[in-house]
């Protein structure tokens, strides 16, 4: 069955230094292997895609990417360079690679303009944003131009994890919990809830947010979100839709990246439906072999498997 994987990472020699802080979270040999994978497109990546039957990867700059840059002018320049580089890769291999733009959210108006350039001139399919930008989250008013442009262009924003702005007190002394094993998912789920309760999807009802890692755990929490929202002090927040879960079902799509086990997939199917789930591998930070074996052996209908493997991505990204 055709497969399109949409959370697949890369970097360049000029941008690799942004990822160095993340190296401290990984076993050194694992990080070295991942860095080689991030820099490669044709020597290992394409042959492995051929071996496993992955027809296309939608590439994105690995975390934390441009958002780690403290100089706004440099961030703007680096984002454009990254997108030009990615567009060239997709031009050389148009049936195998597509891409999400990197954005310098340090300059929201500039980021909106770069998103439009990336989509309309470079052929990219949306943007991937790595968590917060120096402690500012996507519910902030200053990021309205980016949401407005994404909605107007009809392209999604992929919210990918990155390290928190500061270290939570309950992680101190257990730094093994910082990063992709635990804190990144909780951080990204919380970021998503800020977007919902901040009214972003009320202002931009046709916007689409993509979450990886089987929705960062949110599909399993929908009932409790709704129940406790009715129970708690809503602090003056007035949502246009009756329940928080309505926004997750209407404005959020999820991917299977980095979660290669069937129970969370089946739970997500029950919570969201097959039309809201897309295949991803999280290459090269996760195993393509594991991801393909997982989706090919999932105890689901062939109709749902086709939606997850390629049809939903084709529809959302107009591939």
NUBATI-51779 format. One line per 3 residues: number of its first residue (from 1); for each residue x, y, z of C-alpha. Coordinates in nm, 2 decimals. Each point is the difference from the previous one (the first is absolute). Layout:
<recs>
NUM	X:Y:Z  ...
</recs>
This chain:
<recs>
1	0.00:0.00:0.00  0.12:0.35:-0.08  0.15:0.18:0.30
4	0.07:0.37:0.05  0.19:0.08:0.32  -0.04:0.36:0.11
7	0.22:0.06:0.31  0.34:-0.07:-0.15  0.29:0.21:0.10
10	0.31:0.15:-0.15  0.27:0.26:0.07  0.28:0.16:-0.19
13	0.37:0.06:0.09  -0.08:0.37:0.05  -0.30:-0.07:0.23
16	0.12:-0.30:0.19  0.14:0.20:0.29  -0.36:0.09:0.11
19	-0.05:-0.36:0.09  0.31:-0.03:0.22  -0.18:0.06:0.33
22	-0.22:-0.30:-0.08  0.30:-0.22:-0.03  0.04:0.00:0.38
25	-0.33:-0.19:0.02  0.11:-0.29:-0.21  0.24:-0.29:0.03
28	0.31:0.13:-0.20  0.01:-0.29:-0.26  -0.38:0.04:-0.05
31	0.04:0.38:-0.05  0.29:-0.05:-0.25  -0.21:-0.24:-0.20
34	-0.29:0.23:0.00  0.21:0.30:-0.11  0.13:-0.20:-0.29
37	-0.36:-0.08:-0.10  -0.11:0.36:0.03  0.27:0.11:-0.24
40	-0.07:-0.27:-0.26  -0.27:-0.01:-0.27  0.11:-0.25:-0.26
43	0.28:-0.23:0.13  -0.21:-0.18:0.27  -0.33:0.18:0.02
46	-0.14:-0.07:-0.35  0.13:-0.36:-0.02  -0.16:-0.07:0.34
49	-0.33:0.16:-0.12  0.02:-0.23:-0.31  0.06:-0.30:0.22
52	-0.29:0.06:0.23  -0.25:0.13:-0.25  -0.01:0.36:0.12
55	-0.10:0.20:-0.31  0.05:0.35:0.13  0.14:0.18:0.30
58	-0.11:0.35:0.09  0.32:0.15:0.14  0.04:0.26:0.27
61	0.29:0.17:0.18  0.08:-0.19:0.32  -0.06:0.15:0.34
64	0.05:0.26:0.13  0.10:0.15:-0.33  -0.04:0.36:-0.07
67	-0.18:0.07:0.32  0.32:-0.04:0.20  0.15:0.30:-0.17
70	0.02:0.31:0.23  0.07:0.25:-0.28  -0.32:0.08:-0.19
73	0.18:0.11:-0.32  0.20:-0.32:0.00  -0.31:-0.21:0.06
76	-0.18:0.15:-0.29  0.30:-0.06:-0.23  0.05:-0.36:0.12
79	-0.37:-0.08:-0.05  0.01:0.12:-0.36  0.32:-0.20:-0.06
82	-0.14:-0.31:0.15  -0.31:0.02:-0.21  0.20:0.07:-0.32
85	0.21:-0.30:0.08  -0.30:-0.22:0.06  -0.17:0.12:-0.31
88	0.30:-0.10:-0.20  -0.01:-0.35:0.15  -0.37:-0.03:-0.09
91	0.07:0.13:-0.35  0.26:-0.27:-0.06  -0.22:-0.28:0.13
94	-0.36:0.13:-0.05  -0.16:-0.34:0.04  0.19:-0.10:0.31
97	0.03:0.31:0.21  -0.22:0.29:0.10  0.04:0.24:0.29
100	-0.11:0.23:0.28  0.15:0.34:0.02  0.21:0.13:0.29
103	-0.12:0.33:0.14  0.18:0.27:0.20  -0.28:0.07:0.25
106	0.23:0.26:0.16  -0.16:0.22:-0.27  -0.36:-0.11:-0.04
109	-0.08:0.23:-0.29  0.31:-0.12:-0.18  -0.09:-0.36:0.09
112	-0.34:0.05:-0.16  0.16:0.14:-0.32  0.26:-0.29:0.00
115	-0.28:-0.25:0.03  -0.17:0.15:-0.30  0.32:0.00:-0.20
118	0.08:-0.36:0.10  -0.35:-0.12:-0.11  -0.07:0.20:-0.31
121	0.36:0.03:-0.14  0.19:-0.30:0.14  -0.28:-0.26:0.00
124	0.02:-0.09:0.38  -0.31:-0.13:0.17  -0.03:0.20:0.32
127	0.23:0.07:0.29  0.15:-0.20:0.29  0.06:0.19:0.32
130	0.22:-0.14:0.28  -0.19:0.09:0.32  0.04:0.34:0.16
133	0.21:0.29:-0.13  0.21:0.13:0.29  -0.29:-0.06:0.24
136	-0.28:0.13:-0.23  -0.28:-0.24:-0.10  -0.22:-0.01:-0.31
139	-0.30:0.13:0.19  0.17:0.34:0.04  -0.17:0.29:-0.19
142	0.33:0.08:-0.18  -0.03:-0.33:-0.19  -0.33:0.09:-0.16
145	0.15:0.08:-0.33  0.14:-0.35:-0.03  -0.33:-0.16:0.08
148	-0.18:0.23:-0.24  0.24:-0.07:-0.28  -0.01:-0.38:0.06
151	-0.38:0.00:0.00  -0.01:0.22:-0.31  0.24:-0.23:-0.19
154	-0.18:-0.31:0.12  0.32:-0.16:0.14  0.06:-0.16:0.34
157	0.23:0.08:0.28  0.18:-0.30:0.14  0.08:0.06:0.37
160	0.31:-0.21:0.09  0.15:-0.03:0.34  0.30:0.18:0.14
163	0.14:0.04:0.34  -0.19:0.22:0.25  0.09:0.36:0.06
166	0.10:-0.09:0.35  0.04:-0.33:0.20  -0.31:-0.10:0.19
169	0.06:-0.04:0.37  -0.12:-0.36:0.00  0.26:-0.10:-0.27
172	0.30:0.13:0.20  0.21:-0.29:0.12  -0.16:-0.22:-0.27
175	0.14:0.15:-0.31  -0.06:-0.33:-0.19  -0.36:0.11:-0.02
178	0.10:0.32:-0.20  -0.04:-0.05:-0.37  -0.18:-0.24:-0.24
181	-0.07:-0.27:0.26  -0.23:0.21:0.21  0.02:0.38:0.03
184	-0.02:0.09:-0.37  -0.33:-0.17:-0.04  -0.15:0.17:0.31
187	0.14:0.34:-0.11  -0.15:-0.03:-0.35  -0.34:-0.12:0.13
190	-0.01:0.29:0.23  0.10:0.24:-0.28  -0.29:-0.14:-0.20
193	-0.24:0.06:0.28  0.12:0.36:0.03  -0.08:0.04:-0.37
196	-0.35:-0.13:0.06  -0.08:0.19:0.32  0.17:0.31:-0.14
199	-0.27:0.01:-0.27  0.22:-0.05:-0.30  -0.24:-0.24:-0.17
202	-0.29:0.23:0.07  0.18:0.28:-0.18  0.13:-0.23:-0.28
205	-0.26:-0.28:-0.02  0.15:-0.15:-0.32  0.35:-0.03:0.14
208	0.15:-0.34:0.04  0.26:-0.11:0.26  0.19:-0.32:-0.04
211	0.13:-0.19:0.31  0.24:-0.28:-0.02  0.06:-0.29:0.24
214	-0.36:-0.12:-0.02  -0.13:0.34:0.09  0.24:0.05:0.30
217	-0.24:-0.20:0.22  -0.30:0.23:-0.05  -0.24:-0.25:-0.17
220	-0.01:-0.20:0.33  -0.09:0.31:0.20  -0.30:0.14:-0.20
223	-0.27:-0.12:0.24  0.18:0.14:0.30  0.07:0.33:-0.17
226	-0.37:0.04:-0.07  -0.11:-0.11:0.35  0.24:0.22:0.19
229	-0.06:0.30:-0.22  -0.37:-0.01:0.11  0.10:-0.04:0.36
232	0.28:0.25:0.04  0.01:0.38:0.02  0.04:0.10:-0.37
235	0.17:0.33:0.09  -0.20:0.21:-0.24  0.09:-0.21:-0.30
238	-0.29:-0.04:-0.25  0.05:-0.27:-0.26  -0.22:0.01:-0.31
241	-0.03:-0.38:0.00  -0.17:-0.19:0.29  0.30:-0.22:0.09
244	0.38:0.01:-0.02  0.00:-0.33:-0.18  -0.20:0.15:-0.29
247	0.31:0.20:-0.09  0.23:-0.30:0.01  -0.24:-0.19:-0.22
250	-0.06:0.29:-0.24  0.33:0.19:-0.02  0.27:-0.26:0.10
253	0.14:-0.29:-0.20  0.25:-0.24:0.15  0.28:-0.22:-0.13
256	0.13:-0.34:0.12  0.36:0.13:0.02  0.21:-0.17:0.27
259	-0.29:-0.21:0.14  0.02:-0.34:-0.16  -0.24:-0.20:0.20
262	-0.36:-0.09:-0.07  -0.19:0.09:0.32  0.05:0.38:-0.04
265	-0.09:-0.02:-0.36  -0.32:-0.18:0.07  -0.09:0.25:0.28
268	0.07:0.29:-0.24  -0.23:-0.16:-0.26  -0.28:-0.02:0.25
271	0.06:0.35:0.13  0.06:0.19:-0.33  -0.09:-0.23:-0.29
274	0.22:-0.12:-0.29  -0.03:0.32:-0.19  0.21:0.19:0.26
277	0.31:-0.23:0.02  0.30:-0.01:-0.23  0.31:-0.23:-0.03
280	0.34:0.13:0.11  0.32:-0.16:0.11  0.20:0.28:0.17
283	0.31:-0.09:-0.20  0.29:-0.01:0.08  -0.08:0.03:0.37
286	-0.22:-0.31:-0.02  0.02:-0.32:-0.21  -0.17:0.00:-0.34
289	-0.01:-0.38:0.03  -0.19:0.01:0.32  -0.24:0.26:-0.13
292	-0.08:-0.19:-0.32  -0.04:-0.33:0.17  -0.23:0.17:0.25
295	-0.24:0.15:-0.25  0.00:-0.31:-0.23  -0.10:-0.23:0.29
298	-0.24:0.23:0.17  -0.34:-0.18:0.06  -0.20:0.25:-0.19
301	-0.20:-0.01:-0.33  0.17:0.05:-0.33  -0.21:0.30:-0.05
304	0.13:0.16:0.31  0.35:-0.11:-0.07  -0.01:0.17:-0.34
307	-0.12:0.33:0.16  0.28:-0.01:0.26  0.27:-0.11:-0.24
310	-0.06:0.25:-0.27  -0.35:0.13:-0.08  -0.02:0.24:0.29
313	0.34:0.15:-0.07  -0.09:0.03:-0.37  -0.32:0.18:0.08
316	0.14:0.24:0.27  0.32:0.08:-0.18  -0.13:-0.02:-0.35
319	0.27:-0.24:-0.10
</recs>
